[in-house]
Amino acid sequence: MLIIQVKEGENIDRAIKRYRRKHRDVKLLRELRNRKEFKKPSVQKREQTKKAQYKEKYLLEQEK
């Protein structure tokens, strides 16, 4: 569970922003979505390789 300490005189919007950032960094929502249904290990591996290929292609295009 994420706990955000709201400091004295801190704006509530800023505290909510910190909470959202922490929540995103923990990747809790992504893990829950992945656990929702079972994926075979071969499918997971295939998705990882596709993602790695996409990232590599994207980074190479950014260098140009």
N, C-alpha and C positions, 0 to 999 in steps of 0.2 A: 504494500500500500504506500502510495506517495504522500508525503507530508510536506506542506509548504508553510513555513513560518512567516506570517505577515508582520513586517517590521513596523515600528512606531511611526506613524505619519505616512506610511506607504499607500499609494493609490491601489485600490482593489483591482483595477484593470491590469496593473503591472504584475500583481501577484497571480492573477489568472493566466497572464502570458507566461510567467515562469512555470506554472503548473503544466500548461500545454506543452512547453518545450521539454520539460522533464518527462512527461508522458510519451512524447514522440521519441525521445532518446532511449527510453527503456524498451521500446518496441513491443509493448504489451499487447496492443490491439492487433498487430501483425501476427503475433504468436497465437492469439485466440482464434484468428481467422484460419491460420494454418491447421490448428487442432480440430477445427470444426468437422473436417472430413479427412479420411485417411488417404494418403498418397503413397503409392509404391515407391520404394527407394530408387528404382530406375527412373521413374518420372521426375523425382526431385533432382536427381543428378543431371538429367537432360535439361531441366529448367535452369539449373545453375550454369551449365555450359553455354546455353543460349544467352543468358544474361551476361556472362563473362565476354562472349564474342561481341555482343552489342556494345558493352562498355569499351572494349578495346577499339572497335571501329569508331565509336564516338570520340574517344580521346585522340586517335590518330587524325581525325578530321579537324579537331580543335587546334592541333599543332600547326596545321598548314596555314 
